[in-house]
Amino acid sequence: MFPKSTKAAILLKQNQPLIVDQIEMPEKLLVGQVLIEVITSGICGSQLGEIAGVKGDDPYLPHLMGHEGCGIVLDIGPGVKNVKEGDRVVMHWRKGTGIQSEPPKYKWRESVLNAGWVTTFNKYAVVSENRCTKISKEISPQEAALFGCAITTGFGVIENNAKVKLGESVLIFGSGGIGLNMIQASKMRSADPIIAVDVHQSRLDLAKKIGATHTINTSINDPSEKIKEILQDKKLDIFIDNTGIPKFIELGYRITKNEGRIILVGVPKKENTVNIFTLPLHFGKVFTGSHGGDTNPTKDIPRYSDLLLKGKFSLKELITDTFKLEDINQAIDNMKNGKSSGRIIINL
């Protein structure tokens, strides 16, 4: 039976807590839409940026949120071929195979409530076919949710953007959920050294546990001096920034070698700018942004999940906290203040 309503977390105003309330579901599925009962959702740093208005004013308020999750397909709309009723799926924001449907329209307090092609902070979600990919039921729903962004973005940046080679040095600035997976992927690529940088010691302790060879806590150390000490005055091969903080991006540009790669994942606030001397770009240095690791969810989720099932990497250590949907604002606060060192999972 098609649910008439669902519990959801709503962004009403930027820089304000989310509102958890009942909302009305659409009456039917349109072409290319999939009805999913959401089991779990991760919280990504980009949602914190969305709440804070990092990219500027949000023209779609109020709206639903969340872009990495795991759920069960309850029904499919006309034209859907890639998933079927009963499938366990990963919900992701990058486009996969299938129809890109119209975004669903929910209702809240008698008004239209906007949503994108995927949302995961709601118990029942109408999702575009190309935003969900089947995954093995051997993988727990908590771990499966991370394939929606944390794993695919983290692994994709290392594989597709940075193109890490054996023995290359990698520095990852910002060791949250995505950064931790970059560390795991760098280890699988035999990078050396793998330097994790963060302001929270708990995240650095976890980074060391899963593959970082060195860690730097910016709350107590000057990262420039510590990096020199670790590299022994050699230049860095690859610098990855997850923070969006201009001074750290500028540091990364300075310390990479002439043929080095600087990959930007974090996004600076709209009014902030980065100052660089562009001459090295003419001689092989790469300075570029990543869009979700340029992953293809349809191809990469099965590939990465197979590696997980074969024990090539682990996710259990990365899931450090779980919350109910009603407590999502506490979960968000834990992310902001570093109280949660790894990925937070919302159980719906």
One Martini backbone bead per residue (centre of mass of N, CA, C, O) as a GRO file, in nm:
protein
  348
    1MET     BB    1   0.096   0.036   0.022
    2PHE     BB    2   0.064   0.366  -0.017
    3PRO     BB    3   0.183   0.612   0.154
    4LYS     BB    4   0.055   0.916   0.293
    5SER     BB    5   0.294   0.931   0.505
    6THR     BB    6   0.588   1.092   0.667
    7LYS     BB    7   0.881   1.110   0.821
    8ALA     BB    8   1.077   1.423   0.851
    9ALA     BB    9   1.347   1.631   0.758
   10ILE     BB   10   1.348   1.995   0.762
   11LEU     BB   11   1.443   2.274   0.567
   12LEU     BB   12   1.350   2.604   0.636
   13LYS     BB   13   1.625   2.738   0.747
   14GLN     BB   14   1.908   2.880   0.754
   15ASN     BB   15   2.080   2.824   1.044
   16GLN     BB   16   1.878   2.592   1.132
   17PRO     BB   17   1.709   2.362   1.258
   18LEU     BB   18   1.559   2.089   1.200
   19ILE     BB   19   1.239   1.961   1.107
   20VAL     BB   20   1.037   1.719   1.266
   21ASP     BB   21   0.783   1.567   1.056
   22GLN     BB   22   0.490   1.533   0.902
   23ILE     BB   23   0.424   1.423   0.565
   24GLU     BB   24   0.307   1.430   0.244
   25MET     BB   25   0.258   1.222  -0.007
   26PRO     BB   26   0.246   1.129  -0.297
   27GLU     BB   27  -0.005   0.961  -0.484
   28LYS     BB   28   0.214   0.887  -0.714
   29LEU     BB   29   0.400   0.741  -0.961
   30LEU     BB   30   0.619   0.833  -1.188
   31VAL     BB   31   0.825   0.839  -1.426
   32GLY     BB   32   1.112   0.688  -1.281
   33GLN     BB   33   0.998   0.611  -1.004
   34VAL     BB   34   1.083   0.529  -0.652
   35LEU     BB   35   0.980   0.340  -0.377
   36ILE     BB   36   1.125   0.393  -0.045
   37GLU     BB   37   1.238   0.228   0.239
   38VAL     BB   38   1.412   0.373   0.482
   39ILE     BB   39   1.673   0.266   0.699
   40THR     BB   40   1.933   0.445   0.619
   41SER     BB   41   2.153   0.732   0.705
   42GLY     BB   42   2.372   0.961   0.621
   43ILE     BB   43   2.603   1.230   0.707
   44CYS     BB   44   2.711   1.500   0.529
   45GLY     BB   45   2.899   1.782   0.495
   46SER     BB   46   2.710   1.908   0.276
   47GLN     BB   47   2.470   1.948   0.470
   48LEU     BB   48   2.606   2.158   0.645
   49GLY     BB   49   2.643   2.357   0.408
   50GLU     BB   50   2.343   2.383   0.341
   51ILE     BB   51   2.253   2.500   0.612
   52ALA     BB   52   2.482   2.741   0.602
   53GLY     BB   53   2.512   2.860   0.303
   54VAL     BB   54   2.782   2.829   0.133
   55LYS     BB   55   2.642   2.881  -0.173
   56GLY     BB   56   2.405   3.039  -0.058
   57ASP     BB   57   2.107   3.094  -0.138
   58ASP     BB   58   1.797   2.914  -0.099
   59PRO     BB   59   1.532   2.861  -0.340
   60TYR     BB   60   1.388   2.573  -0.203
   61LEU     BB   61   1.249   2.664   0.033
   62PRO     BB   62   1.136   2.411   0.161
   63HIS     BB   63   1.327   2.097   0.233
   64LEU     BB   64   1.473   1.813   0.172
   65MET     BB   65   1.719   1.557   0.275
   66GLY     BB   66   1.971   1.367   0.166
   67HIS     BB   67   2.233   1.134  -0.016
   68GLU     BB   68   2.271   0.876   0.186
   69GLY     BB   69   2.147   0.532   0.151
   70CYS     BB   70   1.918   0.270   0.272
   71GLY     BB   71   1.681   0.039   0.107
   72ILE     BB   72   1.347  -0.059   0.010
   73VAL     BB   73   1.163  -0.164  -0.247
   74LEU     BB   74   0.806  -0.109  -0.299
   75ASP     BB   75   0.802   0.059  -0.579
   76ILE     BB   76   0.728   0.124  -0.932
   77GLY     BB   77   0.738   0.304  -1.204
   78PRO     BB   78   0.721   0.390  -1.507
   79GLY     BB   79   1.009   0.242  -1.679
   80VAL     BB   80   1.132   0.071  -1.468
   81LYS     BB   81   1.435  -0.168  -1.473
   82ASN     BB   82   1.681  -0.177  -1.241
   83VAL     BB   83   1.448  -0.214  -1.031
   84LYS     BB   84   1.271  -0.391  -0.764
   85GLU     BB   85   1.073  -0.535  -0.568
   86GLY     BB   86   1.281  -0.595  -0.271
   87ASP     BB   87   1.518  -0.435  -0.310
   88ARG     BB   88   1.834  -0.348  -0.217
   89VAL     BB   89   1.943  -0.004  -0.178
   90VAL     BB   90   2.125   0.260  -0.293
   91MET     BB   91   2.145   0.604  -0.216
   92HIS     BB   92   2.229   0.862  -0.460
   93TRP     BB   93   2.356   1.162  -0.621
   94ARG     BB   94   2.470   1.024  -0.843
   95LYS     BB   95   2.452   0.923  -1.154
   96GLY     BB   96   2.294   0.659  -1.305
   97THR     BB   97   2.112   0.424  -1.421
   98GLY     BB   98   1.842   0.557  -1.587
   99ILE     BB   99   1.589   0.746  -1.499
  100GLN     BB  100   1.514   1.091  -1.493
  101SER     BB  101   1.304   1.225  -1.297
  102GLU     BB  102   1.086   1.384  -1.140
  103PRO     BB  103   1.054   1.556  -0.879
  104PRO     BB  104   0.907   1.537  -0.594
  105LYS     BB  105   0.588   1.623  -0.425
  106TYR     BB  106   0.532   1.743  -0.126
  107LYS     BB  107   0.359   1.798   0.193
  108TRP     BB  108   0.343   2.093   0.423
  109ARG     BB  109   0.117   2.262   0.567
  110GLU     BB  110  -0.033   2.292   0.269
  111SER     BB  111   0.251   2.281   0.128
  112VAL     BB  112   0.502   2.271  -0.076
  113LEU     BB  113   0.768   2.021  -0.081
  114ASN     BB  114   1.080   1.995  -0.155
  115ALA     BB  115   1.279   1.782  -0.383
  116GLY     BB  116   1.491   1.575  -0.503
  117TRP     BB  117   1.607   1.276  -0.650
  118VAL     BB  118   1.715   1.260  -0.344
  119THR     BB  119   1.616   1.131  -0.016
  120THR     BB  120   1.698   1.032   0.352
  121PHE     BB  121   1.523   1.212   0.580
  122ASN     BB  122   1.302   0.972   0.515
  123LYS     BB  123   1.116   0.694   0.546
  124TYR     BB  124   0.978   0.785   0.278
  125ALA     BB  125   1.083   0.764  -0.075
  126VAL     BB  126   1.109   0.947  -0.376
  127VAL     BB  127   1.307   0.813  -0.644
  128SER     BB  128   1.521   0.814  -0.880
  129GLU     BB  129   1.642   0.563  -1.064
  130ASN     BB  130   1.944   0.706  -1.094
  131ARG     BB  131   1.952   0.702  -0.745
  132CYS     BB  132   1.961   0.372  -0.757
  133THR     BB  133   2.132   0.074  -0.619
  134LYS     BB  134   2.199  -0.237  -0.603
  135ILE     BB  135   2.255  -0.451  -0.306
  136SER     BB  136   2.378  -0.659  -0.099
  137LYS     BB  137   2.247  -0.835   0.188
  138GLU     BB  138   2.536  -0.885   0.322
  139ILE     BB  139   2.511  -0.588   0.368
  140SER     BB  140   2.462  -0.364   0.581
  141PRO     BB  141   2.272  -0.083   0.608
  142GLN     BB  142   2.492   0.092   0.738
  143GLU     BB  143   2.710   0.036   0.519
  144ALA     BB  144   2.547   0.087   0.256
  145ALA     BB  145   2.501   0.395   0.287
  146LEU     BB  146   2.809   0.480   0.221
  147PHE     BB  147   2.778   0.431  -0.098
  148GLY     BB  148   2.639   0.714  -0.162
  149CYS     BB  149   2.940   0.874  -0.075
  150ALA     BB  150   3.185   0.815   0.114
  151ILE     BB  151   3.305   0.596  -0.074
  152THR     BB  152   3.277   0.698  -0.368
  153THR     BB  153   3.423   0.962  -0.319
  154GLY     BB  154   3.682   0.867  -0.181
  155PHE     BB  155   3.769   0.659  -0.399
  156GLY     BB  156   3.735   0.841  -0.653
  157VAL     BB  157   3.951   1.050  -0.592
  158ILE     BB  158   4.189   0.848  -0.595
  159GLU     BB  159   4.126   0.709  -0.878
  160ASN     BB  160   4.026   0.963  -1.075
  161ASN     BB  161   4.178   1.230  -0.977
  162ALA     BB  162   4.464   1.150  -0.844
  163LYS     BB  163   4.594   0.887  -0.942
  164VAL     BB  164   4.733   0.686  -0.758
  165LYS     BB  165   5.054   0.572  -0.700
  166LEU     BB  166   5.298   0.391  -0.618
  167GLY     BB  167   5.449   0.566  -0.345
  168GLU     BB  168   5.286   0.805  -0.310
  169SER     BB  169   5.216   1.111  -0.174
  170VAL     BB  170   4.958   1.178   0.081
  171LEU     BB  171   4.731   1.452   0.160
  172ILE     BB  172   4.461   1.485   0.408
  173PHE     BB  173   4.233   1.749   0.448
  174GLY     BB  174   4.021   1.604   0.628
  175SER     BB  175   3.888   1.331   0.855
  176GLY     BB  176   3.624   1.232   0.777
  177GLY     BB  177   3.424   1.024   0.613
  178ILE     BB  178   3.571   1.074   0.339
  179GLY     BB  179   3.869   1.088   0.431
  180LEU     BB  180   3.883   0.796   0.541
  181ASN     BB  181   3.840   0.667   0.256
  182MET     BB  182   4.092   0.784   0.131
  183ILE     BB  183   4.284   0.633   0.314
  184GLN     BB  184   4.202   0.348   0.233
  185ALA     BB  185   4.260   0.384  -0.072
  186SER     BB  186   4.560   0.460  -0.042
  187LYS     BB  187   4.645   0.194   0.084
  188MET     BB  188   4.553   0.014  -0.159
  189ARG     BB  189   4.777   0.191  -0.339
  190SER     BB  190   5.049   0.227  -0.178
  191ALA     BB  191   5.088   0.475  -0.026
  192ASP     BB  192   5.381   0.703   0.053
  193PRO     BB  193   5.272   0.879   0.254
  194ILE     BB  194   4.989   0.906   0.489
  195ILE     BB  195   4.834   1.218   0.555
  196ALA     BB  196   4.654   1.330   0.835
  197VAL     BB  197   4.422   1.610   0.873
  198ASP     BB  198   4.309   1.778   1.180
  199VAL     BB  199   4.125   1.917   1.464
  200HIS     BB  200   4.055   1.618   1.556
  201GLN     BB  201   4.183   1.358   1.736
  202SER     BB  202   3.973   1.130   1.695
  203ARG     BB  203   4.007   1.120   1.385
  204LEU     BB  204   4.314   1.059   1.385
  205ASP     BB  205   4.300   0.792   1.533
  206LEU     BB  206   4.130   0.656   1.311
  207ALA     BB  207   4.320   0.706   1.073
  208LYS     BB  208   4.554   0.533   1.187
  209LYS     BB  209   4.391   0.263   1.202
  210ILE     BB  210   4.321   0.265   0.863
  211GLY     BB  211   4.630   0.399   0.730
  212ALA     BB  212   4.778   0.618   0.851
  213THR     BB  213   5.116   0.723   0.900
  214HIS     BB  214   5.020   1.024   0.960
  215THR     BB  215   4.956   1.303   1.190
  216ILE     BB  216   4.769   1.626   1.213
  217ASN     BB  217   4.708   1.878   1.456
  218THR     BB  218   4.588   2.207   1.413
  219SER     BB  219   4.539   2.286   1.724
  220ILE     BB  220   4.878   2.224   1.794
  221ASN     BB  221   4.984   2.260   1.489
  222ASP     BB  222   5.192   2.339   1.232
  223PRO     BB  223   5.152   2.207   0.927
  224SER     BB  224   5.405   2.300   0.775
  225GLU     BB  225   5.620   2.181   0.971
  226LYS     BB  226   5.518   1.886   0.982
  227ILE     BB  227   5.541   1.825   0.681
  228LYS     BB  228   5.843   1.869   0.654
  229GLU     BB  229   5.921   1.651   0.857
  230ILE     BB  230   5.792   1.409   0.706
  231LEU     BB  231   5.926   1.474   0.408
  232GLN     BB  232   6.214   1.585   0.424
  233ASP     BB  233   6.189   1.831   0.202
  234LYS     BB  234   5.993   1.716   0.026
  235LYS     BB  235   5.763   1.688  -0.213
  236LEU     BB  236   5.436   1.665  -0.289
  237ASP     BB  237   5.209   1.486  -0.477
  238ILE     BB  238   4.930   1.488  -0.292
  239PHE     BB  239   4.645   1.712  -0.246
  240ILE     BB  240   4.360   1.701  -0.018
  241ASP     BB  241   4.055   1.890   0.015
  242ASN     BB  242   3.773   1.904   0.271
  243THR     BB  243   3.726   2.214   0.390
  244GLY     BB  244   3.739   2.503   0.223
  245ILE     BB  245   4.004   2.643   0.322
  246PRO     BB  246   4.208   2.867   0.183
  247LYS     BB  247   4.482   2.835   0.346
  248PHE     BB  248   4.501   2.526   0.285
  249ILE     BB  249   4.497   2.535  -0.020
  250GLU     BB  250   4.750   2.714  -0.048
  251LEU     BB  251   4.938   2.517   0.091
  252GLY     BB  252   4.904   2.280  -0.106
  253TYR     BB  253   5.018   2.434  -0.353
  254ARG     BB  254   5.308   2.485  -0.233
  255ILE     BB  255   5.392   2.168  -0.147
  256THR     BB  256   5.375   2.078  -0.426
  257LYS     BB  257   5.487   1.962  -0.693
  258ASN     BB  258   5.511   2.033  -1.026
  259GLU     BB  259   5.345   1.736  -1.072
  260GLY     BB  260   5.120   1.785  -0.893
  261ARG     BB  261   4.813   1.731  -0.695
  262ILE     BB  262   4.512   1.929  -0.653
  263ILE     BB  263   4.225   1.838  -0.459
  264LEU     BB  264   3.889   1.956  -0.450
  265VAL     BB  265   3.610   1.907  -0.223
  266GLY     BB  266   3.584   2.137  -0.074
  267VAL     BB  267   3.385   2.442  -0.012
  268PRO     BB  268   3.391   2.754  -0.015
  269LYS     BB  269   3.271   3.025   0.063
  270LYS     BB  270   3.138   3.243  -0.152
  271GLU     BB  271   3.328   3.498  -0.042
  272ASN     BB  272   3.569   3.318  -0.088
  273THR     BB  273   3.921   3.312  -0.169
  274VAL     BB  274   4.193   3.201  -0.384
  275ASN     BB  275   4.554   3.231  -0.377
  276ILE     BB  276   4.758   3.200  -0.674
  277PHE     BB  277   5.038   3.092  -0.859
  278THR     BB  278   5.011   2.989  -1.199
  279LEU     BB  279   5.275   2.888  -1.336
  280PRO     BB  280   5.281   2.573  -1.258
  281LEU     BB  281   5.043   2.497  -1.458
  282HIS     BB  282   5.242   2.510  -1.719
  283PHE     BB  283   5.427   2.243  -1.578
  284GLY     BB  284   5.193   2.015  -1.444
  285LYS     BB  285   5.018   2.127  -1.246
  286VAL     BB  286   4.729   2.032  -1.051
  287PHE     BB  287   4.409   2.223  -1.026
  288THR     BB  288   4.117   2.073  -0.881
  289GLY     BB  289   3.791   1.961  -0.890
  290SER     BB  290   3.545   1.756  -0.733
  291HIS     BB  291   3.265   1.531  -0.839
  292GLY     BB  292   3.231   1.273  -0.650
  293GLY     BB  293   3.486   1.127  -0.794
  294ASP     BB  294   3.362   1.048  -1.073
  295THR     BB  295   3.140   0.848  -1.036
  296ASN     BB  296   2.974   0.526  -1.110
  297PRO     BB  297   2.738   0.371  -0.940
  298THR     BB  298   2.667   0.123  -1.119
  299LYS     BB  299   2.977   0.026  -1.122
  300ASP     BB  300   3.111   0.097  -0.830
  301ILE     BB  301   2.937  -0.033  -0.611
  302PRO     BB  302   2.986  -0.333  -0.686
  303ARG     BB  303   3.296  -0.317  -0.672
  304TYR     BB  304   3.328  -0.214  -0.376
  305SER     BB  305   3.146  -0.427  -0.234
  306ASP     BB  306   3.322  -0.669  -0.312
  307LEU     BB  307   3.568  -0.578  -0.148
  308LEU     BB  308   3.430  -0.587   0.124
  309LEU     BB  309   3.349  -0.895   0.118
  310LYS     BB  310   3.676  -0.964   0.084
  311GLY     BB  311   3.837  -0.770   0.299
  312LYS     BB  312   3.991  -0.502   0.179
  313PHE     BB  313   3.791  -0.347   0.369
  314SER     BB  314   3.648  -0.124   0.624
  315LEU     BB  315   3.346   0.006   0.821
  316LYS     BB  316   3.301  -0.030   1.126
  317GLU     BB  317   3.496   0.200   1.233
  318LEU     BB  318   3.339   0.445   1.087
  319ILE     BB  319   3.093   0.373   1.271
  320THR     BB  320   3.034   0.570   1.570
  321ASP     BB  321   2.721   0.661   1.520
  322THR     BB  322   2.373   0.656   1.635
  323PHE     BB  323   2.044   0.769   1.522
  324LYS     BB  324   1.753   0.913   1.531
  325LEU     BB  325   1.558   1.122   1.359
  326GLU     BB  326   1.474   1.297   1.611
  327ASP     BB  327   1.814   1.338   1.658
  328ILE     BB  328   1.957   1.496   1.416
  329ASN     BB  329   2.064   1.760   1.552
  330GLN     BB  330   2.266   1.617   1.734
  331ALA     BB  331   2.428   1.488   1.508
  332ILE     BB  332   2.516   1.755   1.377
  333ASP     BB  333   2.665   1.865   1.624
  334ASN     BB  334   2.873   1.633   1.640
  335MET     BB  335   3.007   1.704   1.372
  336LYS     BB  336   3.094   1.997   1.431
  337ASN     BB  337   3.257   1.921   1.720
  338GLY     BB  338   3.384   1.613   1.697
  339LYS     BB  339   3.241   1.387   1.869
  340SER     BB  340   3.226   1.249   1.592
  341SER     BB  341   3.471   1.074   1.416
  342GLY     BB  342   3.282   0.951   1.214
  343ARG     BB  343   3.012   0.811   1.093
  344ILE     BB  344   2.677   0.891   1.079
  345ILE     BB  345   2.376   0.713   1.168
  346ILE     BB  346   2.043   0.694   1.054
  347ASN     BB  347   1.763   0.546   1.200
  348LEU     BB  348   1.434   0.474   1.046
   0.00000   0.00000   0.00000
